[in-house]
Amino acid sequence: MTALHGARELSLGPPRHRALLGLLMVRLNQVVPVPQLIEELWGDRPPRRPTAALHTYISHIRRALSSGAGPEGPSMLVRYQAPGYVLALDPGQVDAYRFESLLLQARRDLAARDHRMAQDRLGAALELWRGTAYLDLVDYAPMAEESARLEQARLTAVELHAEASLTLGENDAVVARLHPEAQRYPTRECLIAYLMTALYRLGRQADALRLFERTRAQLAEELGVDAGADLQRIHAAILRQELPFGDRSTTRTDVITGEAGGTASPQPEAPAGGDHKHKTARTRPAPRVALLDTAGVTYGVTVPRDHEIPHPLTSLPFVGRTYELAVLGAWADAALSGEGGLVAVTGQSGIGKTELTVEVTRGVREAGQEVISVCCRDQDGPAYGVWARILRELSRTRPEAFRMVSARYSRLLSGLLSDAPSDTAAEDVQPLFRAPFLVEDAVCAILVTLARQKPFLLVLDDLQAADHPSLSLLYLLTCRLPEVPLGVLVTSADPDPASDSTPPTALDYLLSSARTLTLRLGGLSEQAVAALVATHVDAEVDAEAALALHKHSGGSPDALRRLLSLA
């Protein structure tokens, strides 16, 4: 960790002083309570007067940052704000935040198929790296976790840069960049797949095949598994000389539906298994929506054709979202069967996000599965209100299991569990939020344990209204979802367009994560509008009237209902 004033490097002092600055930096512009800082700096061996020692360290950091500046300069960056300290700094002045902002913008460029702009942004993001982040501070647990998180983000940027470069035909550059990365991360299959593709395109088929064999041997030796389906598919395509030279065949897919974006066209996949009972009806294989996570593992959900959609989804008074219901129904089945994940339904206000999730959860409940649904606009208290309501609901639906699972966290989560059964006396309860990471980790542990006992679905409506701590907790939970029978379905209004000067928000990071499958709703079709109007007026709607209503409503169910109320 290095601090610069102009072109001059500032002296930040001994390791523990530097660690204190690092702990404030990774929670930039957030107040970190004094007890939390003391615990993270000294653990179970604090000095005799820890608060006084912390004040001394803060004074040293202020002097270091004010070196060469005026009285209102960097010395004012570290401020006391009850109940702790905050590093008040423009995120654009911190390389890690600049990197993640560029990565987020590049993801949007790739989604818009602007590969050249994405390549430029990713190149600029990767140039900010000088080595392992916070390498000198990894003896402190929060800094070690942040270092590991940033390294995963860097690898994602490397892979996305390779994707853009392959699309642009710059195969030499891909080999040059990925070769050292493949040596450091020999089991990262997504990275290996890009490198194999680039080698093949350069006429180095033998090198690509040898790389595959080394990777497969490494996976077998270290993890006891074979290469993933995507890597094996690329290997087979190279052997048959059939590897395409255009875009890669499998990528993270954001499904955009409705007239605003058209219906996504996932890669087809042949039906699996030996059941041919309905073979005649299936003239085409069911498509799959692929989701590539940051570890290079592809998760997919099979999307049924219209005639295959379960009856409860189509028999309800709900029209125009057949494909979306199929996608979410298949996702829910996969999530509750142990392929846990996060799916986000986004779109403009009034487009029907909440109604869609109601239909999905109806089907889940009819299948005998538990659903916990909360609206983020109705959260209780200033922080973690969403999760407080979820925990309290679980404490009512599973009182005995919840009591046993949450008992070890009752003191830490006293504020969240105030309505839940607890054996802890009030005078023994610790103040909530003294250590936010511990609180978030405890909530995740409770949810994961309960899900493993009995799967359930979480639905968070209007996620854009959630507070920052609740979003932080949700991000931590998504990292633990794979192999957990727990699904998280969220709805969120479309984010405001970001500019180069606008730092990404916690919601931006969550929705753009490779672990999130995003389903963006567009307007209803003209036929769906006619069907929806018919359910309101209990009569057929002529084509001219349907066209006019579709034009004036933009396919928005909410706008359509307002128009009908004026008729």
N, C-alpha and C positions, 0 to 999 in steps of 0.2 A: 504494500500500500504506500503510495507516494502522494504528497500534496505539493502543488506548485503555486507560487505567487509570481505571475508573469512567467518568465523562463527560469526562475530560480527555485530550486527544491528546498522546502522547509524542513527543519529538523523537528521531528515529531517525538523524539525522546525514546525511552526504553520500551520494551515489548508491551507491558501492561498499559502504559499510556496510549500506545498505538491501538491496543485492543479496545480501549474505551472509545476512542474516536471511531473505530470500525463498527462497534456495536450501535453507536448513534447513526452512523452512515447507512447501515443496512435498513434502518427504520427512518429514513430521511423525512424530515418535517413531521415526524410523529413523536409524541412525548413518551419517553421511556422511564418508567417509575424508578426511583432511587433503589428500592429493595431488589428490583429485578437486575439492575446494573451491578449491584453488590454481589448477588448470587452468581451472575454470569462471569464476573471478573475473578472471584475468589472461591466459588463453590462452597464446599463444607469446611474450608480453612480460611475464614475472613480474618483480617487484622483485628487488633483489640478495639480500635475505634474505626469501624469501616466507613461510617458516614463522613467523618473528618478526612480520612484517606481519600475518599472519592472526591471531596471538595478540592483537595490538593491537586489531584489529577486533572480535574476540570480547569483549574487555574493554569496549569502547565499547558494544556491544549489551547486555551485562549491566548496565552502568550505566544505559543508557536504559530498560531494562525494569524496573529496580528503583527508578526515580524515584518517590518517594512511598510506597514499600512498605517493609515491615519486612525484617529480615535474612534471613528464610526466604521472602521473597516472590518476585516474578518474576525476580530475579537468578539463581535456581537453575534457571530454565527451560532455559538453554543450558548443557549439561554436556559435559565431555570423557568419552568412552567409547571406548577403543581400538577401532579405529585412527583415530577422528575425533571429530566433535561431533554432538550430537543436541539437537533442540528438543523437550523433553518437555512437552507441552501437551494438555489435553483437546480433542479435535477439535470439541466443541461450542462452543469459544471462538473458532473460526476460521470466518468467514462462508462461505468456499468449501466447507468440509467440511459445514457445516450445510445449505448449498444442495443438495449432492449427496445428502445423507441424505434430505432432503425429496423430492427428485426420485425416488429409489428407492422411497420409501413411496408416492408418488403413482402410480408405475407399477403397484404392487400393487393400489392402489385401483381403477385403471382395469381391471385384469385381473378384479377382483371386481365390476366394473360399478357401483362406488360413485362416480359422477361428481361428486357434490357434495363429498365428502371430497377427491377428487383435485384438484378445482378450488381448494379452500381451501389445500391443501398447496402446490400449484404457485404460487398467488398469494403465499403467504408466502415461498416460495423466491425468486421474482422480485423481491420487495421488498427482498431483501438486496443487490441490485446497485446500485452507485452510479456505474458507468461501466465502461470496459474494464479487465478484471482485469490488475494488474501493468503498467499502461500506462507507468509511469515506469522500468520495468526491462527492457523488451523488447530492449535492446541486448545483453543476456546471453542466449545461446541457450536454456538450459533454461527461463528465465522466459518467453521468447517462445513456446516450445512449450507451456508450461502455460497461458499467456494464450489461445492459439489453441484448446487443448483445452476450456478452461472456456467460451469463447465458443460452441463447438459444443454443449456441454451446455446453455448458456442458451437457444440456439435450439430445442433439443429440448424444453425446458421450455415455451417459448412455444408451440410447436406442440401439445404435449399439453394445455396450458391451453386452447387454441382448440378442440381436440377435445372436451374436457369441456364447455366453454361452448356449443358447437354442439348437443351432446346435450341440454343443459338449456334450449335455445331462446334463449340470450342472444346474439343475432346482433349487436346494436349494440356490445356489449363486444368481440366478436371483431374487428369492423372497426376500432374505435378502437385496439386493441392491435396489430393486424397491419399496418395501413396504413404506419406509419413503418418497420416491419421489412421490408416488401416493397420500400420505396424503397432501403434499405441492401443488401438481398440479392435483387435482381430475378431471379435465376436459381434460387432455392431453391424447387423445384416443390411440395414438400409444403406449405410456407407459403402459396404462391400459391393452391393448391387450396382451402385452408381459407378464405382471403379471398374467393375467387370464390364459394364456397358461401354465405358469410355475406351478401355483396352480393346474390346472387340471392334469398335468403330475405327480404331487406328490400325486394324489388321493384326493385332496381337492376340489372336484367339487362344493360342497355347498358354500365354500368360494369364488370360482371364480364367481358363479352365483350371490352371494350377492354383490360382487364388481361391477358387471355389473349393477345391479339395483341401487346402490348408484351413480354410474357414470351417468346413464341415468337421475336420478332425479336431480343431480347437473346441468347437461346440460340444462334440462328443466327450472330449477329455475333461473339460471344465464343468459342463452343465449336464452331461448325459443325455443330450437331445440331438436330434438331427436338424439340418438346415430348414428354415421356414419355407412355406409354400411359395412365396414370392421369389426367394433366392433360387429355389429349385426350378421354378418356371423360367427364370432367366438363363440358368444353366442349360436347361433342355433346349431353349430357343437358340442358344449359341451352338450347341451340338448340331442342330438341324439347319443352321445358317438362316434362321428366321427372326432374329432379334431386330425389331424395328429401329430405324434411325431417327424417328421423330420423338414426340413426347413419350415419357415413360408410361408403361401400361397400367400401373397401379399407383395411385396417389391418394392423399387425404382428400375426401370429397365433401364439399359443403353443398347440400341439396337445396336448390332454389326452385320453388314451385309456384304455380299460379301464372297468370298472364303477364305479370311483371317480369318474370325471368324465364318462363318456360319450364317444362318438366325435365329434371336431370335425367341423364341417360347413363346409368352405371354400366360397368363392364358386365356382359353376360357370363353366366357360369353354368356348366352342365349340371343337371339334377344329380344328386348324390344318392347312393344306396341302391338297393335292389327292388324297391317297391314300385312296380309299374302299373298299378291299378288305374291311375288316371293319365296314362301315357298319351292316349289319343287326344285328350283335351289340351294337353300342354304342347302346343305346336312350337313354342319357343321356351327356352329355359328361363326360370325366374331370375331377375337381375339381383345384384347385390350392391349395397352401399358400403364402400370400403372406408375404413378409418385407420390411418397410419399414426401410431403414437411416436413419442420422442425416442423410444428404444428401437424403432424400426420394425415393430411388430404390427401386422395388419389384422384388424378386427373387422368383421363384416356381418351384416344382417341381411337375410334373404327377404326380398320384397315380393309378396304374392301378386300375381296378376289379379285383375278385377274379379274374375270368377272364383278366385281362391280365397278372397278376403273373408274372414269369419263372419257369420251371419249377424251377430250382435252389433258389429261396427257399421253395417249398412242398413239395418232395419230401424235405426233410431231416426227421429226427425232432425236430421243434420245432413246438409248437402254440400257438394262441391269439393270435398276434401278426401276423396277416395284414396288417392295415392299417398297423401300425408298420413292418413290413418293406418295404411298398410305398413309404411316405413316405421312409424312409432310403435305399432303393435308388435312388429317383428323385433324391434329394438328392445321393447319391454320384456318379451319372452326370453331374449338372450340375456338381458341384464339379470333377471330373476332366476336364471338357470346357472349363474356363476360367472357370467361375462359382464360384470358390472361396468358401468360407464356413465358419462354425463351427456345428455342431449339437450340442446338449446333451441327453442322455437322462437324466432325473432320476426320482426315485421313492424310496420307502422301501427300507430294506435288505431284500434277499432277494426283491425284486419281479421280478427277471429282467433287469436292465439289462445286465449283462455277457454273459449268454447271447444277448441280442438283438444286441449289437454283434458277437459271434462269428459269428452267422449273416450279418450284413451284410458283414463283412470276408471271409467265405468266398466270397460271391458276387463281391466285388470282385477277389479273387485268381483266381477261376475265369475272370474276364473278362480276365486277363493283366495286371492293374495291381498295382503294388507297395503293400504295407501295412506301416507301421512301427507296432507296438503296444507300449505300455509301461503298467505299473501304477504309479500314483503312490505306492502304499504301499511299493513296493520301491525307492524312489529312493536314489541313491548320494550320500553327503556331505550337508553341511548346507544347501546352496543350489544351485539349478539342476540338481539330480540328474536330474530328468526329462529335461531337454534334453541332458545329458551322454550318457545312454543312447541317445537318438535320434540324436545326432551320431555316436556310435560305431557304431551299427547301419548308418547310411548310409555310413560309411567302409568297412564290410565289404561291403555290397551294391554300392556304386559306387566302388571304390577310386580309380580314376584321375580320374573326374570330381570326386570329393570332394577329392582332393589339390589339384587345380588351383583349385577354388573357394575352399577354406579357406586356401590358402597365405598370402594377404595378412593373415589374421587369426590366424595361428598363435601369435604372441607374446601377443596380447591374450587368446586363448582357451586358453592353455596348459593350464590345469586341466581344462577340458572335453574337450580334444583329446588328453589324455595317452596314450590308447590308439590314436589315429589316426595315420596317416603324417604325418611332419613333417620338413622340411628344416632346422628351426631348432635350433641347439645349445641344450642345457639352460641354460647360463650366460647366454644372451641372453633367456630367457623372463621376461616381466614377471609380477608377482604377479597372480593372477586377482581380479576383483571390485574392482579399484581404481577403476574407473569403470563402475558397473552399467549405465548407459544405453548406453554404448559396447559393452559385452558383449552386451546384449539386441539392439541394432541389428545387430551382427555376426552373431549366430545367425540372426536373421530374414533377413538378406541371403543367407546360405548356403542356407537352406531355400527361399527364393523362387527363387534362381538354379537350384538343382537341380530344383525343380518345373517350371520353364519348360523345362528340358532334357528331363525325363521326368516326367509327373504321378505323384503318389503320395498316399496317404491316411495321415494320422496318427491314431492311436487312443490316447487317454489315459483309462485306467480309474481310477475312484475319485479324481476330481479334487479332492474335498474334502480329501484327504490331502496335496496338493501344498504346498510351501512358498511363502511370499509372493513371493520373487523369480521362481519359476517361473510363478506366476500373472501377475505383471507382464509377463513376457516373452510369455506367451500372449496377453494383451490387446494388446500391441504388434503381434504377428503378425496378429491378426484385422483390424487396421486396414489391413493390406496385402494381404489375401486377394482382394478383388474383382479380377477379370480375371487371377488367377493360378490355374493348374490344380492346386490344392492344397486338399484337404479336411481338416478337423480335426473328428473325432468324439470327444466326451468323455462320460463318465458321471459322475454325481455324486449322492450322497445328497441328499434334500430338505434345504434349509437350515433351521436352527432358526428358529422364528417370531421376527421382529424387533419390538422395541418402540420407542416414540419415543425412549427413552433409550439404545438400543443402536445404536452407529455401524455402518454397513454395512461388510462385509468386502470384500476384493479379489475373492473368489468371488462375492459378491452383485453387485458391479458387472459382472463378466464375464457372469453368467447373465442379468442384466436388461438387458444391452446390446441396442440395436436391431439390432445385427449378428448376434445369436445367435438361432437358431431352436431353441426349447425343446420337446422331446417328453417329456411327463410320463407315466410308466407308472402305470396303475391296476391293480387286481387282475384276474386272468383271469376270464372268464365261467364260468358253471356248465358249459356245453358243453365249454369248453376244459379245465376241470379234469377232466371225465370222460374226455376224450381223452388227457390227460397220464397219468392213473391207468392207463388201458388200456395205454399203452406200457410201464408198469412191471410190471403183473400179467399182460400178454399175454392179456387176456380182456375181454369186454364188462362195463361197469359199469352197474348198474341205476340208475334215476333217483333213488331214495331215498338210496342210498349217495353218489352224486355230490353231491346237495344237502347232505348232512351234511358231506362233506369240504370243499365250497366254503364252507360257513358257518364251520367251525372254522379253515380256513386263511386266510379272507379273500381268496382268490384269489391268494395269494402262493405261487409255485412252491417257494421254499425251505421255507416252513412246511408245504406239502403233502408234500414229501419227508421232512421230519421225522416227520410223522404216519404216513406209509407205513412208515417204518423201525421204528415201534412196533407195527405190525400183525403 
